[in-house]
Amino acid sequence: MKIKRIEASKYVQERVLVYPEEGDPLRITRAELLQFGLHQGMDLPPELVVELEESGKRSSLRAKGAQLASGRMLSKKELREKLVRKGAGEEEAQDIALWLEELGAVDEQAYAGILVRHYAAAHYGKKRIVQELQRRGIPRELMEEALAQLPQPREAIEGYLAAKYKGRSLNFDERRKLGNALLRRGFDWHDIRPVLNALGEEIEE
């Protein structure tokens, strides 16, 4: 069986369609076109067809991974999950994530720092931020380094109160509700209580 014609895809960038004399076209990329020296009239033995299909799939998944990583910052875990949803196997997805990390397209250290600064600016406490970093798959050693950027708990709590109530006086029930809200946002009670007690009647444990 020979190659009848070769065309660039009109719809998918970098995809090349190789039409054999019989059957469906092979979907590959320009990398396979150059690597295997494909040209019109070239013989296509069955073993080469299989090799082209496998190589084309790998190249396509790498391209998808690069596109995902260039669109927004991702951890390797998030990238793996997205690639698996697009048809990659677990091992393939892991290899692509590591490859993109080596190229610098995936930078978990920078990503962790951005996440910590974002959630700190939104007045979340350390516990909640740690949960978010864990959910996104940030390694523990990078997590600790990023968390060092957090402001002191009292400063963060006072920032939340200032943004929420803009300096007006609060009654006991309002301060109690604020305490519960701060707990849900990841602050510890031993950090919350002194700030609330400074605003009025002491709140018990």
Residue pairs with C-beta under 8 A, 6 or more apart in sequence:
1 20
1 21
1 22
1 43
1 44
1 45
2 20
2 21
2 41
2 42
2 43
2 44
3 18
3 19
3 20
3 21
3 38
3 39
3 40
3 41
3 42
3 44
4 19
4 20
4 21
4 40
5 19
5 40
6 16
6 17
6 18
6 19
6 33
6 38
6 39
6 40
7 16
7 17
7 19
8 15
8 16
8 17
9 15
9 16
9 17
9 27
14 29
14 30
14 63
15 27
15 28
15 29
15 60
16 27
16 28
16 29
16 30
16 32
16 33
17 25
17 26
17 27
18 25
18 26
18 28
18 33
18 38
18 52
19 25
20 26
20 44
20 49
26 49
26 52
26 53
26 56
27 56
27 60
28 38
28 52
28 53
28 55
28 56
28 59
29 56
29 59
29 60
29 63
31 55
31 59
32 38
32 52
32 55
32 56
32 59
35 55
36 48
36 51
36 52
36 55
38 52
58 92
61 83
61 86
61 87
61 88
61 92
61 93
61 96
62 96
62 99
64 83
64 86
65 79
65 83
65 93
65 96
65 97
65 99
65 100
66 100
66 105
68 74
68 79
68 82
68 83
69 79
69 100
69 105
69 106
70 105
73 107
73 110
73 111
73 114
74 82
74 106
74 111
75 106
75 108
75 111
75 136
75 137
75 138
76 94
76 97
76 98
76 101
76 106
76 108
76 137
77 136
77 137
78 136
78 137
79 93
79 96
79 97
79 100
79 106
80 90
80 93
80 94
80 97
81 93
83 92
83 93
83 96
83 97
84 90
84 93
88 96
97 106
100 106
101 107
101 108
108 138
108 139
108 142
109 142
109 145
109 146
111 136
111 138
112 133
112 138
112 142
112 143
112 145
112 146
113 145
113 146
113 149
115 129
115 132
115 133
115 136
115 138
115 146
116 129
116 133
116 146
116 147
116 149
116 150
117 149
119 128
119 129
119 132
120 129
120 149
120 150
120 151
120 156
123 156
123 157
123 159
123 160
123 163
123 185
124 132
124 185
124 186
125 153
125 156
125 157
125 182
125 185
125 186
125 187
125 188
125 191
126 147
126 150
126 153
126 186
126 187
127 186
127 187
127 188
128 184
128 185
128 186
129 147
129 150
129 186
130 143
130 147
130 186
131 186
133 143
133 146
133 147
134 143
138 146
150 156
151 159
153 187
153 188
153 191
154 191
154 194
154 195
156 187
157 182
157 187
157 191
157 192
157 195
158 195
160 182
160 185
161 178
161 195
161 199
164 178
165 174
165 178
169 199
169 200
170 178
170 199
170 200
171 200
172 200
172 201
172 203
175 196
175 199
175 200
175 203
176 203
178 196
179 189
179 192
179 193
179 196
179 203
182 192
183 189
183 192
189 205
193 203
193 205
196 203
197 203
